[in-house]
Amino acid sequence: MTATAYAAYRQAVLKRALTAIADAQAAGGTVTARGIGHLLGMSESSGLEIRARLVALGWLEVLSRAAGGRASVIRITSDGWTAIDRQPPEEGQRPAAMKERRCLRCRHPFLSEGPHNHICPSCQRGEDFQMGAVEYGRVA
């Protein structure tokens, strides 16, 4: 494969990944980085690399990070929508899964990635949370 053909292939893979993320967001869901790899028939680590590349290109924006610094809530940027020739959702509309919730530990509002996510990224990075000492709104 020539360098030009390989570059075109990589670009096509990135656009397929971005399209999968856009479809999931339109349906009110999300796609994990590992899920990106799975959807494309690649390894989970390839999905992580693809998401990192999409962020580096400015096609994805990280809104919040989970414990360990991993991107947890992402959004397609205007450049990303342009890259896949689609229009972003109407302003003010978010997928049903993403909404503002109050953290069960610190009670501050944060943008949650879904109904399973009730601890804000700041509290998730805390040592007590990492050690499993947090119980619904209080430290054990």
Phi and psi in radians as a Rosetta constraint file:
Dihedral C 1 N 2 CA 2 C 2 CIRCULARHARMONIC -1.294 0.35
Dihedral N 2 CA 2 C 2 N 3 CIRCULARHARMONIC 2.856 0.35
Dihedral C 2 N 3 CA 3 C 3 CIRCULARHARMONIC -1.064 0.35
Dihedral N 3 CA 3 C 3 N 4 CIRCULARHARMONIC -0.679 0.35
Dihedral C 3 N 4 CA 4 C 4 CIRCULARHARMONIC -1.155 0.35
Dihedral N 4 CA 4 C 4 N 5 CIRCULARHARMONIC -0.748 0.35
Dihedral C 4 N 5 CA 5 C 5 CIRCULARHARMONIC -1.142 0.35
Dihedral N 5 CA 5 C 5 N 6 CIRCULARHARMONIC -0.692 0.35
Dihedral C 5 N 6 CA 6 C 6 CIRCULARHARMONIC -1.142 0.35
Dihedral N 6 CA 6 C 6 N 7 CIRCULARHARMONIC -0.713 0.35
Dihedral C 6 N 7 CA 7 C 7 CIRCULARHARMONIC -1.097 0.35
Dihedral N 7 CA 7 C 7 N 8 CIRCULARHARMONIC -0.717 0.35
Dihedral C 7 N 8 CA 8 C 8 CIRCULARHARMONIC -1.144 0.35
Dihedral N 8 CA 8 C 8 N 9 CIRCULARHARMONIC -0.693 0.35
Dihedral C 8 N 9 CA 9 C 9 CIRCULARHARMONIC -1.096 0.35
Dihedral N 9 CA 9 C 9 N 10 CIRCULARHARMONIC -0.814 0.35
Dihedral C 9 N 10 CA 10 C 10 CIRCULARHARMONIC -1.048 0.35
Dihedral N 10 CA 10 C 10 N 11 CIRCULARHARMONIC -0.730 0.35
Dihedral C 10 N 11 CA 11 C 11 CIRCULARHARMONIC -1.103 0.35
Dihedral N 11 CA 11 C 11 N 12 CIRCULARHARMONIC -0.722 0.35
Dihedral C 11 N 12 CA 12 C 12 CIRCULARHARMONIC -1.128 0.35
Dihedral N 12 CA 12 C 12 N 13 CIRCULARHARMONIC -0.700 0.35
Dihedral C 12 N 13 CA 13 C 13 CIRCULARHARMONIC -1.104 0.35
Dihedral N 13 CA 13 C 13 N 14 CIRCULARHARMONIC -0.761 0.35
Dihedral C 13 N 14 CA 14 C 14 CIRCULARHARMONIC -1.083 0.35
Dihedral N 14 CA 14 C 14 N 15 CIRCULARHARMONIC -0.710 0.35
Dihedral C 14 N 15 CA 15 C 15 CIRCULARHARMONIC -1.201 0.35
Dihedral N 15 CA 15 C 15 N 16 CIRCULARHARMONIC -0.651 0.35
Dihedral C 15 N 16 CA 16 C 16 CIRCULARHARMONIC -1.102 0.35
Dihedral N 16 CA 16 C 16 N 17 CIRCULARHARMONIC -0.728 0.35
Dihedral C 16 N 17 CA 17 C 17 CIRCULARHARMONIC -1.111 0.35
Dihedral N 17 CA 17 C 17 N 18 CIRCULARHARMONIC -0.783 0.35
Dihedral C 17 N 18 CA 18 C 18 CIRCULARHARMONIC -1.109 0.35
Dihedral N 18 CA 18 C 18 N 19 CIRCULARHARMONIC -0.667 0.35
Dihedral C 18 N 19 CA 19 C 19 CIRCULARHARMONIC -1.112 0.35
Dihedral N 19 CA 19 C 19 N 20 CIRCULARHARMONIC -0.715 0.35
Dihedral C 19 N 20 CA 20 C 20 CIRCULARHARMONIC -1.095 0.35
Dihedral N 20 CA 20 C 20 N 21 CIRCULARHARMONIC -0.710 0.35
Dihedral C 20 N 21 CA 21 C 21 CIRCULARHARMONIC -1.145 0.35
Dihedral N 21 CA 21 C 21 N 22 CIRCULARHARMONIC -0.741 0.35
Dihedral C 21 N 22 CA 22 C 22 CIRCULARHARMONIC -1.094 0.35
Dihedral N 22 CA 22 C 22 N 23 CIRCULARHARMONIC -0.737 0.35
Dihedral C 22 N 23 CA 23 C 23 CIRCULARHARMONIC -1.103 0.35
Dihedral N 23 CA 23 C 23 N 24 CIRCULARHARMONIC -0.722 0.35
Dihedral C 23 N 24 CA 24 C 24 CIRCULARHARMONIC -1.140 0.35
Dihedral N 24 CA 24 C 24 N 25 CIRCULARHARMONIC -0.735 0.35
Dihedral C 24 N 25 CA 25 C 25 CIRCULARHARMONIC -1.138 0.35
Dihedral N 25 CA 25 C 25 N 26 CIRCULARHARMONIC -0.673 0.35
Dihedral C 25 N 26 CA 26 C 26 CIRCULARHARMONIC -1.119 0.35
Dihedral N 26 CA 26 C 26 N 27 CIRCULARHARMONIC -0.541 0.35
Dihedral C 26 N 27 CA 27 C 27 CIRCULARHARMONIC -1.518 0.35
Dihedral N 27 CA 27 C 27 N 28 CIRCULARHARMONIC 0.012 0.35
Dihedral C 27 N 28 CA 28 C 28 CIRCULARHARMONIC 1.508 0.35
Dihedral N 28 CA 28 C 28 N 29 CIRCULARHARMONIC 0.300 0.35
Dihedral C 28 N 29 CA 29 C 29 CIRCULARHARMONIC -2.122 0.35
Dihedral N 29 CA 29 C 29 N 30 CIRCULARHARMONIC -2.935 0.35
Dihedral C 29 N 30 CA 30 C 30 CIRCULARHARMONIC -2.398 0.35
Dihedral N 30 CA 30 C 30 N 31 CIRCULARHARMONIC 2.899 0.35
Dihedral C 30 N 31 CA 31 C 31 CIRCULARHARMONIC -2.199 0.35
Dihedral N 31 CA 31 C 31 N 32 CIRCULARHARMONIC 2.186 0.35
Dihedral C 31 N 32 CA 32 C 32 CIRCULARHARMONIC -1.278 0.35
Dihedral N 32 CA 32 C 32 N 33 CIRCULARHARMONIC 2.860 0.35
Dihedral C 32 N 33 CA 33 C 33 CIRCULARHARMONIC -1.067 0.35
Dihedral N 33 CA 33 C 33 N 34 CIRCULARHARMONIC -0.734 0.35
Dihedral C 33 N 34 CA 34 C 34 CIRCULARHARMONIC -1.128 0.35
Dihedral N 34 CA 34 C 34 N 35 CIRCULARHARMONIC -0.626 0.35
Dihedral C 34 N 35 CA 35 C 35 CIRCULARHARMONIC -1.118 0.35
Dihedral N 35 CA 35 C 35 N 36 CIRCULARHARMONIC -0.583 0.35
Dihedral C 35 N 36 CA 36 C 36 CIRCULARHARMONIC -1.055 0.35
Dihedral N 36 CA 36 C 36 N 37 CIRCULARHARMONIC -0.820 0.35
Dihedral C 36 N 37 CA 37 C 37 CIRCULARHARMONIC -1.017 0.35
Dihedral N 37 CA 37 C 37 N 38 CIRCULARHARMONIC -0.773 0.35
Dihedral C 37 N 38 CA 38 C 38 CIRCULARHARMONIC -1.104 0.35
Dihedral N 38 CA 38 C 38 N 39 CIRCULARHARMONIC -0.804 0.35
Dihedral C 38 N 39 CA 39 C 39 CIRCULARHARMONIC -1.046 0.35
Dihedral N 39 CA 39 C 39 N 40 CIRCULARHARMONIC -0.558 0.35
Dihedral C 39 N 40 CA 40 C 40 CIRCULARHARMONIC -1.609 0.35
Dihedral N 40 CA 40 C 40 N 41 CIRCULARHARMONIC 0.059 0.35
Dihedral C 40 N 41 CA 41 C 41 CIRCULARHARMONIC 1.263 0.35
Dihedral N 41 CA 41 C 41 N 42 CIRCULARHARMONIC 0.510 0.35
Dihedral C 41 N 42 CA 42 C 42 CIRCULARHARMONIC -2.084 0.35
Dihedral N 42 CA 42 C 42 N 43 CIRCULARHARMONIC 3.131 0.35
Dihedral C 42 N 43 CA 43 C 43 CIRCULARHARMONIC -1.295 0.35
Dihedral N 43 CA 43 C 43 N 44 CIRCULARHARMONIC 2.835 0.35
Dihedral C 43 N 44 CA 44 C 44 CIRCULARHARMONIC -1.091 0.35
Dihedral N 44 CA 44 C 44 N 45 CIRCULARHARMONIC -0.682 0.35
Dihedral C 44 N 45 CA 45 C 45 CIRCULARHARMONIC -1.147 0.35
Dihedral N 45 CA 45 C 45 N 46 CIRCULARHARMONIC -0.545 0.35
Dihedral C 45 N 46 CA 46 C 46 CIRCULARHARMONIC -1.117 0.35
Dihedral N 46 CA 46 C 46 N 47 CIRCULARHARMONIC -0.657 0.35
Dihedral C 46 N 47 CA 47 C 47 CIRCULARHARMONIC -1.078 0.35
Dihedral N 47 CA 47 C 47 N 48 CIRCULARHARMONIC -0.697 0.35
Dihedral C 47 N 48 CA 48 C 48 CIRCULARHARMONIC -1.108 0.35
Dihedral N 48 CA 48 C 48 N 49 CIRCULARHARMONIC -0.755 0.35
Dihedral C 48 N 49 CA 49 C 49 CIRCULARHARMONIC -1.138 0.35
Dihedral N 49 CA 49 C 49 N 50 CIRCULARHARMONIC -0.694 0.35
Dihedral C 49 N 50 CA 50 C 50 CIRCULARHARMONIC -1.124 0.35
Dihedral N 50 CA 50 C 50 N 51 CIRCULARHARMONIC -0.801 0.35
Dihedral C 50 N 51 CA 51 C 51 CIRCULARHARMONIC -1.074 0.35
Dihedral N 51 CA 51 C 51 N 52 CIRCULARHARMONIC -0.731 0.35
Dihedral C 51 N 52 CA 52 C 52 CIRCULARHARMONIC -1.068 0.35
Dihedral N 52 CA 52 C 52 N 53 CIRCULARHARMONIC -0.695 0.35
Dihedral C 52 N 53 CA 53 C 53 CIRCULARHARMONIC -1.173 0.35
Dihedral N 53 CA 53 C 53 N 54 CIRCULARHARMONIC -0.671 0.35
Dihedral C 53 N 54 CA 54 C 54 CIRCULARHARMONIC -1.110 0.35
Dihedral N 54 CA 54 C 54 N 55 CIRCULARHARMONIC -0.668 0.35
Dihedral C 54 N 55 CA 55 C 55 CIRCULARHARMONIC -1.167 0.35
Dihedral N 55 CA 55 C 55 N 56 CIRCULARHARMONIC -0.779 0.35
Dihedral C 55 N 56 CA 56 C 56 CIRCULARHARMONIC -1.085 0.35
Dihedral N 56 CA 56 C 56 N 57 CIRCULARHARMONIC -0.598 0.35
Dihedral C 56 N 57 CA 57 C 57 CIRCULARHARMONIC -1.321 0.35
Dihedral N 57 CA 57 C 57 N 58 CIRCULARHARMONIC -0.221 0.35
Dihedral C 57 N 58 CA 58 C 58 CIRCULARHARMONIC 1.476 0.35
Dihedral N 58 CA 58 C 58 N 59 CIRCULARHARMONIC 0.250 0.35
Dihedral C 58 N 59 CA 59 C 59 CIRCULARHARMONIC -1.524 0.35
Dihedral N 59 CA 59 C 59 N 60 CIRCULARHARMONIC -0.386 0.35
Dihedral C 59 N 60 CA 60 C 60 CIRCULARHARMONIC -2.177 0.35
Dihedral N 60 CA 60 C 60 N 61 CIRCULARHARMONIC 2.600 0.35
Dihedral C 60 N 61 CA 61 C 61 CIRCULARHARMONIC -2.157 0.35
Dihedral N 61 CA 61 C 61 N 62 CIRCULARHARMONIC 2.334 0.35
Dihedral C 61 N 62 CA 62 C 62 CIRCULARHARMONIC -1.527 0.35
Dihedral N 62 CA 62 C 62 N 63 CIRCULARHARMONIC 2.093 0.35
Dihedral C 62 N 63 CA 63 C 63 CIRCULARHARMONIC -1.586 0.35
Dihedral N 63 CA 63 C 63 N 64 CIRCULARHARMONIC -0.596 0.35
Dihedral C 63 N 64 CA 64 C 64 CIRCULARHARMONIC -2.700 0.35
Dihedral N 64 CA 64 C 64 N 65 CIRCULARHARMONIC 2.815 0.35
Dihedral C 64 N 65 CA 65 C 65 CIRCULARHARMONIC -2.115 0.35
Dihedral N 65 CA 65 C 65 N 66 CIRCULARHARMONIC 2.536 0.35
Dihedral C 65 N 66 CA 66 C 66 CIRCULARHARMONIC -1.538 0.35
Dihedral N 66 CA 66 C 66 N 67 CIRCULARHARMONIC -3.092 0.35
Dihedral C 66 N 67 CA 67 C 67 CIRCULARHARMONIC -0.973 0.35
Dihedral N 67 CA 67 C 67 N 68 CIRCULARHARMONIC 2.477 0.35
Dihedral C 67 N 68 CA 68 C 68 CIRCULARHARMONIC 1.467 0.35
Dihedral N 68 CA 68 C 68 N 69 CIRCULARHARMONIC 0.036 0.35
Dihedral C 68 N 69 CA 69 C 69 CIRCULARHARMONIC 1.447 0.35
Dihedral N 69 CA 69 C 69 N 70 CIRCULARHARMONIC 0.082 0.35
Dihedral C 69 N 70 CA 70 C 70 CIRCULARHARMONIC -1.232 0.35
Dihedral N 70 CA 70 C 70 N 71 CIRCULARHARMONIC 2.491 0.35
Dihedral C 70 N 71 CA 71 C 71 CIRCULARHARMONIC -1.150 0.35
Dihedral N 71 CA 71 C 71 N 72 CIRCULARHARMONIC 2.242 0.35
Dihedral C 71 N 72 CA 72 C 72 CIRCULARHARMONIC -2.025 0.35
Dihedral N 72 CA 72 C 72 N 73 CIRCULARHARMONIC -0.663 0.35
Dihedral C 72 N 73 CA 73 C 73 CIRCULARHARMONIC -2.057 0.35
Dihedral N 73 CA 73 C 73 N 74 CIRCULARHARMONIC 2.109 0.35
Dihedral C 73 N 74 CA 74 C 74 CIRCULARHARMONIC -2.158 0.35
Dihedral N 74 CA 74 C 74 N 75 CIRCULARHARMONIC 2.789 0.35
Dihedral C 74 N 75 CA 75 C 75 CIRCULARHARMONIC -2.472 0.35
Dihedral N 75 CA 75 C 75 N 76 CIRCULARHARMONIC 2.484 0.35
Dihedral C 75 N 76 CA 76 C 76 CIRCULARHARMONIC -1.321 0.35
Dihedral N 76 CA 76 C 76 N 77 CIRCULARHARMONIC 2.300 0.35
Dihedral C 76 N 77 CA 77 C 77 CIRCULARHARMONIC -1.424 0.35
Dihedral N 77 CA 77 C 77 N 78 CIRCULARHARMONIC 2.990 0.35
Dihedral C 77 N 78 CA 78 C 78 CIRCULARHARMONIC -1.079 0.35
Dihedral N 78 CA 78 C 78 N 79 CIRCULARHARMONIC -0.629 0.35
Dihedral C 78 N 79 CA 79 C 79 CIRCULARHARMONIC -1.119 0.35
Dihedral N 79 CA 79 C 79 N 80 CIRCULARHARMONIC -0.631 0.35
Dihedral C 79 N 80 CA 80 C 80 CIRCULARHARMONIC -1.140 0.35
Dihedral N 80 CA 80 C 80 N 81 CIRCULARHARMONIC -0.766 0.35
Dihedral C 80 N 81 CA 81 C 81 CIRCULARHARMONIC -1.085 0.35
Dihedral N 81 CA 81 C 81 N 82 CIRCULARHARMONIC -0.700 0.35
Dihedral C 81 N 82 CA 82 C 82 CIRCULARHARMONIC -1.098 0.35
Dihedral N 82 CA 82 C 82 N 83 CIRCULARHARMONIC -0.714 0.35
Dihedral C 82 N 83 CA 83 C 83 CIRCULARHARMONIC -1.054 0.35
Dihedral N 83 CA 83 C 83 N 84 CIRCULARHARMONIC -0.559 0.35
Dihedral C 83 N 84 CA 84 C 84 CIRCULARHARMONIC -1.816 0.35
Dihedral N 84 CA 84 C 84 N 85 CIRCULARHARMONIC 0.216 0.35
Dihedral C 84 N 85 CA 85 C 85 CIRCULARHARMONIC 0.949 0.35
Dihedral N 85 CA 85 C 85 N 86 CIRCULARHARMONIC 0.806 0.35
Dihedral C 85 N 86 CA 86 C 86 CIRCULARHARMONIC -2.308 0.35
Dihedral N 86 CA 86 C 86 N 87 CIRCULARHARMONIC 2.838 0.35
Dihedral C 86 N 87 CA 87 C 87 CIRCULARHARMONIC -1.707 0.35
Dihedral N 87 CA 87 C 87 N 88 CIRCULARHARMONIC 2.454 0.35
Dihedral C 87 N 88 CA 88 C 88 CIRCULARHARMONIC -1.208 0.35
Dihedral N 88 CA 88 C 88 N 89 CIRCULARHARMONIC 2.804 0.35
Dihedral C 88 N 89 CA 89 C 89 CIRCULARHARMONIC -1.059 0.35
Dihedral N 89 CA 89 C 89 N 90 CIRCULARHARMONIC 2.784 0.35
Dihedral C 89 N 90 CA 90 C 90 CIRCULARHARMONIC -0.938 0.35
Dihedral N 90 CA 90 C 90 N 91 CIRCULARHARMONIC 2.515 0.35
Dihedral C 90 N 91 CA 91 C 91 CIRCULARHARMONIC -1.038 0.35
Dihedral N 91 CA 91 C 91 N 92 CIRCULARHARMONIC 2.420 0.35
Dihedral C 91 N 92 CA 92 C 92 CIRCULARHARMONIC 1.582 0.35
Dihedral N 92 CA 92 C 92 N 93 CIRCULARHARMONIC -0.255 0.35
Dihedral C 92 N 93 CA 93 C 93 CIRCULARHARMONIC -1.631 0.35
Dihedral N 93 CA 93 C 93 N 94 CIRCULARHARMONIC 2.343 0.35
Dihedral C 93 N 94 CA 94 C 94 CIRCULARHARMONIC -2.209 0.35
Dihedral N 94 CA 94 C 94 N 95 CIRCULARHARMONIC 2.749 0.35
Dihedral C 94 N 95 CA 95 C 95 CIRCULARHARMONIC -1.005 0.35
Dihedral N 95 CA 95 C 95 N 96 CIRCULARHARMONIC 2.593 0.35
Dihedral C 95 N 96 CA 96 C 96 CIRCULARHARMONIC -0.999 0.35
Dihedral N 96 CA 96 C 96 N 97 CIRCULARHARMONIC -0.582 0.35
Dihedral C 96 N 97 CA 97 C 97 CIRCULARHARMONIC -1.217 0.35
Dihedral N 97 CA 97 C 97 N 98 CIRCULARHARMONIC -0.575 0.35
Dihedral C 97 N 98 CA 98 C 98 CIRCULARHARMONIC -1.582 0.35
Dihedral N 98 CA 98 C 98 N 99 CIRCULARHARMONIC 2.181 0.35
Dihedral C 98 N 99 CA 99 C 99 CIRCULARHARMONIC -2.785 0.35
Dihedral N 99 CA 99 C 99 N 100 CIRCULARHARMONIC 2.910 0.35
Dihedral C 99 N 100 CA 100 C 100 CIRCULARHARMONIC -1.357 0.35
Dihedral N 100 CA 100 C 100 N 101 CIRCULARHARMONIC 2.254 0.35
Dihedral C 100 N 101 CA 101 C 101 CIRCULARHARMONIC -2.278 0.35
Dihedral N 101 CA 101 C 101 N 102 CIRCULARHARMONIC 2.833 0.35
Dihedral C 101 N 102 CA 102 C 102 CIRCULARHARMONIC -1.638 0.35
Dihedral N 102 CA 102 C 102 N 103 CIRCULARHARMONIC 2.335 0.35
Dihedral C 102 N 103 CA 103 C 103 CIRCULARHARMONIC -1.114 0.35
Dihedral N 103 CA 103 C 103 N 104 CIRCULARHARMONIC 2.354 0.35
Dihedral C 103 N 104 CA 104 C 104 CIRCULARHARMONIC -1.238 0.35
Dihedral N 104 CA 104 C 104 N 105 CIRCULARHARMONIC -0.274 0.35
Dihedral C 104 N 105 CA 105 C 105 CIRCULARHARMONIC -1.683 0.35
Dihedral N 105 CA 105 C 105 N 106 CIRCULARHARMONIC -0.983 0.35
Dihedral C 105 N 106 CA 106 C 106 CIRCULARHARMONIC -1.722 0.35
Dihedral N 106 CA 106 C 106 N 107 CIRCULARHARMONIC -0.179 0.35
Dihedral C 106 N 107 CA 107 C 107 CIRCULARHARMONIC 1.230 0.35
Dihedral N 107 CA 107 C 107 N 108 CIRCULARHARMONIC 0.116 0.35
Dihedral C 107 N 108 CA 108 C 108 CIRCULARHARMONIC -1.418 0.35
Dihedral N 108 CA 108 C 108 N 109 CIRCULARHARMONIC 2.547 0.35
Dihedral C 108 N 109 CA 109 C 109 CIRCULARHARMONIC -1.258 0.35
Dihedral N 109 CA 109 C 109 N 110 CIRCULARHARMONIC 2.580 0.35
Dihedral C 109 N 110 CA 110 C 110 CIRCULARHARMONIC -2.666 0.35
Dihedral N 110 CA 110 C 110 N 111 CIRCULARHARMONIC 2.816 0.35
Dihedral C 110 N 111 CA 111 C 111 CIRCULARHARMONIC -1.453 0.35
Dihedral N 111 CA 111 C 111 N 112 CIRCULARHARMONIC 1.880 0.35
Dihedral C 111 N 112 CA 112 C 112 CIRCULARHARMONIC -1.505 0.35
Dihedral N 112 CA 112 C 112 N 113 CIRCULARHARMONIC 2.526 0.35
Dihedral C 112 N 113 CA 113 C 113 CIRCULARHARMONIC -1.436 0.35
Dihedral N 113 CA 113 C 113 N 114 CIRCULARHARMONIC -0.162 0.35
Dihedral C 113 N 114 CA 114 C 114 CIRCULARHARMONIC 2.948 0.35
Dihedral N 114 CA 114 C 114 N 115 CIRCULARHARMONIC 3.141 0.35
Dihedral C 114 N 115 CA 115 C 115 CIRCULARHARMONIC -1.143 0.35
Dihedral N 115 CA 115 C 115 N 116 CIRCULARHARMONIC -0.255 0.35
Dihedral C 115 N 116 CA 116 C 116 CIRCULARHARMONIC -1.486 0.35
Dihedral N 116 CA 116 C 116 N 117 CIRCULARHARMONIC -0.156 0.35
Dihedral C 116 N 117 CA 117 C 117 CIRCULARHARMONIC -1.932 0.35
Dihedral N 117 CA 117 C 117 N 118 CIRCULARHARMONIC 1.725 0.35
Dihedral C 117 N 118 CA 118 C 118 CIRCULARHARMONIC -2.121 0.35
Dihedral N 118 CA 118 C 118 N 119 CIRCULARHARMONIC 0.107 0.35
Dihedral C 118 N 119 CA 119 C 119 CIRCULARHARMONIC -2.039 0.35
Dihedral N 119 CA 119 C 119 N 120 CIRCULARHARMONIC 2.209 0.35
Dihedral C 119 N 120 CA 120 C 120 CIRCULARHARMONIC -1.172 0.35
Dihedral N 120 CA 120 C 120 N 121 CIRCULARHARMONIC 2.763 0.35
Dihedral C 120 N 121 CA 121 C 121 CIRCULARHARMONIC -1.011 0.35
Dihedral N 121 CA 121 C 121 N 122 CIRCULARHARMONIC -0.622 0.35
Dihedral C 121 N 122 CA 122 C 122 CIRCULARHARMONIC -1.094 0.35
Dihedral N 122 CA 122 C 122 N 123 CIRCULARHARMONIC -0.803 0.35
Dihedral C 122 N 123 CA 123 C 123 CIRCULARHARMONIC -1.216 0.35
Dihedral N 123 CA 123 C 123 N 124 CIRCULARHARMONIC -0.567 0.35
Dihedral C 123 N 124 CA 124 C 124 CIRCULARHARMONIC -1.126 0.35
Dihedral N 124 CA 124 C 124 N 125 CIRCULARHARMONIC -0.496 0.35
Dihedral C 124 N 125 CA 125 C 125 CIRCULARHARMONIC -1.395 0.35
Dihedral N 125 CA 125 C 125 N 126 CIRCULARHARMONIC -0.223 0.35
Dihedral C 125 N 126 CA 126 C 126 CIRCULARHARMONIC -1.180 0.35
Dihedral N 126 CA 126 C 126 N 127 CIRCULARHARMONIC 2.589 0.35
Dihedral C 126 N 127 CA 127 C 127 CIRCULARHARMONIC -1.076 0.35
Dihedral N 127 CA 127 C 127 N 128 CIRCULARHARMONIC -0.697 0.35
Dihedral C 127 N 128 CA 128 C 128 CIRCULARHARMONIC -1.110 0.35
Dihedral N 128 CA 128 C 128 N 129 CIRCULARHARMONIC -0.645 0.35
Dihedral C 128 N 129 CA 129 C 129 CIRCULARHARMONIC -1.196 0.35
Dihedral N 129 CA 129 C 129 N 130 CIRCULARHARMONIC -0.760 0.35
Dihedral C 129 N 130 CA 130 C 130 CIRCULARHARMONIC -1.050 0.35
Dihedral N 130 CA 130 C 130 N 131 CIRCULARHARMONIC -0.573 0.35
Dihedral C 130 N 131 CA 131 C 131 CIRCULARHARMONIC -1.532 0.35
Dihedral N 131 CA 131 C 131 N 132 CIRCULARHARMONIC -0.027 0.35
Dihedral C 131 N 132 CA 132 C 132 CIRCULARHARMONIC 1.437 0.35
Dihedral N 132 CA 132 C 132 N 133 CIRCULARHARMONIC 0.399 0.35
Dihedral C 132 N 133 CA 133 C 133 CIRCULARHARMONIC -1.644 0.35
Dihedral N 133 CA 133 C 133 N 134 CIRCULARHARMONIC -0.005 0.35
Dihedral C 133 N 134 CA 134 C 134 CIRCULARHARMONIC -1.581 0.35
Dihedral N 134 CA 134 C 134 N 135 CIRCULARHARMONIC 2.261 0.35
Dihedral C 134 N 135 CA 135 C 135 CIRCULARHARMONIC -2.212 0.35
Dihedral N 135 CA 135 C 135 N 136 CIRCULARHARMONIC 1.931 0.35
Dihedral C 135 N 136 CA 136 C 136 CIRCULARHARMONIC 0.357 0.35
Dihedral N 136 CA 136 C 136 N 137 CIRCULARHARMONIC 1.309 0.35
Dihedral C 136 N 137 CA 137 C 137 CIRCULARHARMONIC 1.624 0.35
Dihedral N 137 CA 137 C 137 N 138 CIRCULARHARMONIC -0.024 0.35
Dihedral C 137 N 138 CA 138 C 138 CIRCULARHARMONIC -2.594 0.35
Dihedral N 138 CA 138 C 138 N 139 CIRCULARHARMONIC 2.719 0.35
Dihedral C 138 N 139 CA 139 C 139 CIRCULARHARMONIC -1.610 0.35
Dihedral N 139 CA 139 C 139 N 140 CIRCULARHARMONIC 2.250 0.35
